[in-house]
Amino acid sequence: MKVSSSLLFAVQALSVLASPTGRSRASSATSAAAATTTAAVGAGAGAGAGAGAGGEAGAADEIEVEAQFGEVVALGGNNVKTDVLYPPGLNGVFEVEFQNQQGRQLRVTENANPPPPPPGFTALEPTTYRVEVAGGTANLTLQKIDYILTAGNALDISQGRVGKLCTETNTFILEGVGELEFEAEENELTLTVDTLVGEWGVFVPAAANAGAGAGAGAGAGAGAGAGAGAGAGAG
């Protein structure tokens, strides 16, 4: 049986129209990938739900929480890293980083009358930070004390130090309290520690930052003895 050339052409044309174009395939793949990404982010956010109100999912394995001094923050487990940031001070923001399989409870309070800075240093803030952790801090996956300079601040904190109060001598210790790094991109001091618990202060060399303590040193010497019993000592 002979088929006319016109009929063959019509069949071929219909076949071409019925086939999906390259753009349609790309759109379908993009939609599928977007759906997969959304599901993955949602799953990560759910894993860190115990980190408390105000937490935002930055990645599947990391969340950020904005907290207030004095409030108890529930830190989620499942090895989801939690960054807890507190209201800005005179020059920067105090931050606690936590990660562990089991959750904990965190509370940070300010000491408005801290002991003076270590010799040769100036305090970046008029207050220091007392950190408490319910549930213990032994063998946690990650523990960090951070300080982030506020945007637009011209101070140089690249040589800054994070000190821990020794309750026996009521002085801040800079050596042997953890592994300190300066992250230039974020203008941040980050100290990896064996325990978050204790009273922490942030200091810069006095000679290099003559104006850093303007206002911060007003009560620096007034609290000699005020820090006794607050947190664990440096040893």
Kinemage of the C-alpha trace (Angstrom):
@kinemage 1
@onewidth
@group {chain A} dominant
@subgroup {mainchain}
@vectorlist {calphas} color= white
{ca met a 1} P 0.000 0.000 0.000
{ca lys a 2} L 1.399 3.356 -0.992
{ca val a 3} L 1.384 6.274 1.443
{ca ser a 4} L 1.397 9.709 -0.060
{ca ser a 5} L 4.319 12.016 0.682
{ca ser a 6} L 1.871 14.583 2.103
{ca leu a 7} L 0.604 12.125 4.698
{ca leu a 8} L 4.167 11.147 5.714
{ca phe a 9} L 5.093 14.807 6.185
{ca ala a 10} L 2.039 15.383 8.375
{ca val a 11} L 2.907 12.413 10.629
{ca gln a 12} L 6.517 13.588 10.995
{ca ala a 13} L 5.383 17.099 11.904
{ca leu a 14} L 3.057 15.768 14.612
{ca ser a 15} L 5.907 13.681 16.064
{ca val a 16} L 8.172 16.713 16.338
{ca leu a 17} L 5.468 18.760 18.040
{ca ala a 18} L 4.805 15.976 20.550
{ca ser a 19} L 8.515 15.705 21.626
{ca pro a 20} L 9.602 17.851 24.652
{ca thr a 21} L 11.957 20.674 23.752
{ca gly a 22} L 15.352 21.248 25.410
{ca arg a 23} L 13.926 24.230 27.345
{ca ser a 24} L 11.082 22.059 28.747
{ca arg a 25} L 13.570 19.450 29.992
{ca ala a 26} L 15.742 22.101 31.615
{ca ser a 27} L 12.729 23.651 33.318
{ca ser a 28} L 11.623 20.277 34.642
{ca ala a 29} L 15.123 19.503 35.948
{ca thr a 30} L 15.351 22.935 37.596
{ca ser a 31} L 11.974 22.497 39.278
{ca ala a 32} L 12.952 19.038 40.539
{ca ala a 33} L 16.284 20.324 41.883
{ca ala a 34} L 14.563 23.237 43.620
{ca ala a 35} L 12.093 20.881 45.264
{ca thr a 36} L 14.941 18.621 46.436
{ca thr a 37} L 16.887 21.607 47.849
{ca thr a 38} L 13.834 22.920 49.673
{ca ala a 39} L 13.204 19.517 51.221
{ca ala a 40} L 16.843 19.198 52.341
{ca val a 41} L 16.884 22.648 53.961
{ca gly a 42} L 13.600 21.925 55.695
{ca ala a 43} L 14.988 18.691 57.079
{ca gly a 44} L 18.081 20.474 58.398
{ca ala a 45} L 16.000 23.173 60.022
{ca gly a 46} L 13.894 20.533 61.738
{ca ala a 47} L 16.994 18.822 63.118
{ca gly a 48} L 17.972 22.024 64.923
{ca ala a 49} L 14.513 22.961 66.125
{ca gly a 50} L 15.639 22.596 69.722
{ca ala a 51} L 17.906 25.617 69.408
{ca gly a 52} L 15.124 27.916 70.570
{ca ala a 53} L 12.935 30.660 69.178
{ca gly a 54} L 14.591 33.081 66.804
{ca gly a 55} L 16.775 30.416 65.183
{ca glu a 56} L 17.296 30.630 61.464
{ca ala a 57} L 18.498 27.839 59.198
{ca gly a 58} L 21.730 28.895 57.487
{ca ala a 59} L 22.546 25.383 56.252
{ca ala a 60} L 21.342 21.863 56.847
{ca asp a 61} L 23.919 21.414 59.614
{ca glu a 62} L 24.083 24.941 61.081
{ca ile a 63} L 21.617 27.385 62.623
{ca glu a 64} L 21.889 30.888 64.064
{ca val a 65} L 20.064 32.108 67.163
{ca glu a 66} L 19.711 35.695 68.404
{ca ala a 67} L 19.466 35.617 72.193
{ca gln a 68} L 19.216 38.066 75.085
{ca phe a 69} L 21.532 38.204 78.056
{ca gly a 70} L 20.083 36.319 80.997
{ca glu a 71} L 17.725 34.076 79.042
{ca val a 72} L 18.088 30.296 78.893
{ca val a 73} L 18.717 29.062 75.347
{ca ala a 74} L 17.978 25.448 74.424
{ca leu a 75} L 20.838 24.144 72.292
{ca gly a 76} L 19.758 21.376 69.947
{ca gly a 77} L 21.690 18.144 69.431
{ca asn a 78} L 22.112 15.895 66.374
{ca asn a 79} L 25.512 17.549 65.793
{ca val a 80} L 23.828 20.618 64.305
{ca lys a 81} L 26.154 23.584 64.912
{ca thr a 82} L 24.414 26.432 66.724
{ca asp a 83} L 25.727 30.015 66.728
{ca val a 84} L 24.185 32.070 69.535
{ca leu a 85} L 24.629 35.837 69.128
{ca tyr a 86} L 23.936 38.460 71.772
{ca pro a 87} L 23.023 42.159 71.472
{ca pro a 88} L 25.870 44.423 70.300
{ca gly a 89} L 28.002 46.119 72.911
{ca leu a 90} L 30.247 49.163 72.675
{ca asn a 91} L 32.398 47.741 69.880
{ca gly a 92} L 31.137 44.306 68.936
{ca val a 93} L 28.987 41.220 69.412
{ca phe a 94} L 29.578 38.320 71.798
{ca glu a 95} L 28.884 34.883 70.313
{ca val a 96} L 28.865 31.295 71.567
{ca glu a 97} L 29.276 28.353 69.174
{ca phe a 98} L 28.028 24.897 70.183
{ca gln a 99} L 27.824 21.516 68.506
{ca asn a 100} L 27.119 18.083 69.998
{ca gln a 101} L 25.056 14.961 69.529
{ca gln a 102} L 23.105 15.695 72.725
{ca gly a 103} L 21.645 19.126 73.423
{ca arg a 104} L 22.388 21.451 76.341
{ca gln a 105} L 21.012 24.628 77.928
{ca leu a 106} L 22.969 27.876 77.743
{ca arg a 107} L 22.762 31.098 79.711
{ca val a 108} L 25.023 34.145 79.306
{ca thr a 109} L 24.917 37.114 81.669
{ca glu a 110} L 26.957 40.318 81.729
{ca asn a 111} L 29.199 41.430 84.585
{ca ala a 112} L 28.990 45.215 84.654
{ca asn a 113} L 31.822 45.543 87.183
{ca pro a 114} L 34.596 43.250 85.967
{ca pro a 115} L 38.167 43.133 87.240
{ca pro a 116} L 40.688 45.233 85.264
{ca pro a 117} L 42.175 43.993 81.983
{ca pro a 118} L 45.480 42.139 81.932
{ca pro a 119} L 48.547 44.448 82.061
{ca gly a 120} L 49.207 46.116 78.716
{ca phe a 121} L 45.686 45.498 77.411
{ca thr a 122} L 42.470 47.473 77.084
{ca ala a 123} L 38.974 46.017 77.371
{ca leu a 124} L 36.847 46.254 74.247
{ca glu a 125} L 33.647 46.284 76.297
{ca pro a 126} L 32.692 47.756 79.692
{ca thr a 127} L 31.278 44.350 80.623
{ca thr a 128} L 32.490 40.768 80.613
{ca tyr a 129} L 30.448 37.650 79.896
{ca arg a 130} L 29.561 34.849 82.304
{ca val a 131} L 28.675 31.608 80.536
{ca glu a 132} L 26.749 28.759 82.161
{ca val a 133} L 25.904 25.423 80.516
{ca ala a 134} L 23.438 22.955 82.031
{ca gly a 135} L 24.284 19.352 81.264
{ca gly a 136} L 28.079 19.675 81.340
{ca thr a 137} L 30.687 20.560 78.736
{ca ala a 138} L 32.999 17.522 78.791
{ca asn a 139} L 33.785 16.041 75.377
{ca leu a 140} L 31.419 18.214 73.355
{ca thr a 141} L 31.918 18.174 69.590
{ca leu a 142} L 32.573 21.937 69.364
{ca gln a 143} L 32.818 24.807 71.861
{ca lys a 144} L 33.822 28.336 70.870
{ca ile a 145} L 33.788 31.813 72.382
{ca asp a 146} L 33.688 34.520 69.686
{ca tyr a 147} L 33.741 38.281 69.429
{ca ile a 148} L 32.730 40.031 66.191
{ca leu a 149} L 33.600 43.687 65.598
{ca thr a 150} L 30.590 45.740 64.540
{ca ala a 151} L 30.448 46.786 60.887
{ca gly a 152} L 32.175 50.082 60.158
{ca asn a 153} L 34.233 50.020 63.364
{ca ala a 154} L 37.793 51.172 62.606
{ca leu a 155} L 39.435 49.410 65.554
{ca asp a 156} L 42.136 46.857 64.832
{ca ile a 157} L 41.385 43.642 66.752
{ca ser a 158} L 43.752 41.414 64.784
{ca gln a 159} L 46.027 41.243 67.838
{ca gly a 160} L 43.125 40.981 70.258
{ca arg a 161} L 42.816 38.312 72.923
{ca val a 162} L 39.953 36.525 74.652
{ca gly a 163} L 40.700 36.091 78.332
{ca lys a 164} L 39.150 33.899 81.018
{ca leu a 165} L 38.715 34.967 84.629
{ca cys a 166} L 40.709 32.976 87.158
{ca thr a 167} L 38.462 33.002 90.210
{ca glu a 168} L 41.354 32.208 92.566
{ca thr a 169} L 43.277 35.379 91.702
{ca asn a 170} L 40.352 37.413 90.278
{ca thr a 171} L 42.413 38.226 87.193
{ca phe a 172} L 41.952 37.515 83.518
{ca ile a 173} L 44.239 34.876 82.028
{ca leu a 174} L 45.205 35.036 78.352
{ca glu a 175} L 47.470 32.017 78.034
{ca gly a 176} L 46.356 28.403 77.987
{ca val a 177} L 42.636 29.108 77.748
{ca gly a 178} L 42.110 27.808 74.210
{ca glu a 179} L 43.117 28.046 70.566
{ca leu a 180} L 42.677 31.605 69.299
{ca glu a 181} L 42.155 32.628 65.668
{ca phe a 182} L 41.479 35.953 63.986
{ca glu a 183} L 39.168 35.738 60.979
{ca ala a 184} L 39.930 38.828 58.914
{ca glu a 185} L 36.969 38.419 56.563
{ca glu a 186} L 34.503 38.600 59.454
{ca asn a 187} L 36.687 40.824 61.689
{ca glu a 188} L 36.192 38.182 64.352
{ca leu a 189} L 38.160 36.687 67.227
{ca thr a 190} L 37.282 33.031 67.773
{ca leu a 191} L 38.556 30.918 70.664
{ca thr a 192} L 38.129 27.141 70.627
{ca val a 193} L 37.871 25.971 74.240
{ca asp a 194} L 37.578 22.785 76.284
{ca thr a 195} L 34.696 24.276 78.268
{ca leu a 196} L 32.413 27.232 77.594
{ca val a 197} L 31.769 27.692 81.297
{ca gly a 198} L 33.430 30.688 82.920
{ca glu a 199} L 33.703 34.464 82.697
{ca trp a 200} L 35.162 35.835 79.474
{ca gly a 201} L 36.554 39.216 78.469
{ca val a 202} L 37.844 40.592 75.172
{ca phe a 203} L 40.999 42.712 75.119
{ca val a 204} L 43.350 44.462 72.683
{ca pro a 205} L 46.901 45.771 73.190
{ca ala a 206} L 46.636 49.211 74.788
{ca ala a 207} L 49.399 50.809 72.700
{ca ala a 208} L 47.889 49.807 69.356
{ca asn a 209} L 44.304 50.753 70.237
{ca ala a 210} L 44.459 53.797 72.464
{ca gly a 211} L 40.793 54.641 71.890
{ca ala a 212} L 39.397 51.135 72.196
{ca gly a 213} L 38.562 51.423 75.853
{ca ala a 214} L 36.764 54.754 75.706
{ca gly a 215} L 33.850 54.051 77.998
{ca ala a 216} L 34.888 50.432 78.411
{ca gly a 217} L 37.387 51.159 81.131
{ca ala a 218} L 35.068 53.294 83.227
{ca gly a 219} L 34.265 50.485 85.610
{ca ala a 220} L 37.188 48.237 84.846
{ca gly a 221} L 38.838 48.536 88.212
{ca ala a 222} L 35.659 48.943 90.213
{ca gly a 223} L 34.868 45.276 90.216
{ca ala a 224} L 37.986 43.883 91.874
{ca gly a 225} L 36.624 40.981 93.837
{ca ala a 226} L 33.260 41.107 92.073
{ca gly a 227} L 34.075 38.167 89.858
{ca ala a 228} L 34.804 35.724 92.664
{ca gly a 229} L 32.771 32.575 92.249
{ca ala a 230} L 31.594 33.461 88.730
{ca gly a 231} L 32.288 30.540 86.432
{ca ala a 232} L 35.205 28.177 86.334
{ca gly a 233} L 38.797 29.343 86.757
{ca ala a 234} L 41.338 29.222 83.982
{ca gly a 235} L 42.876 26.051 85.429
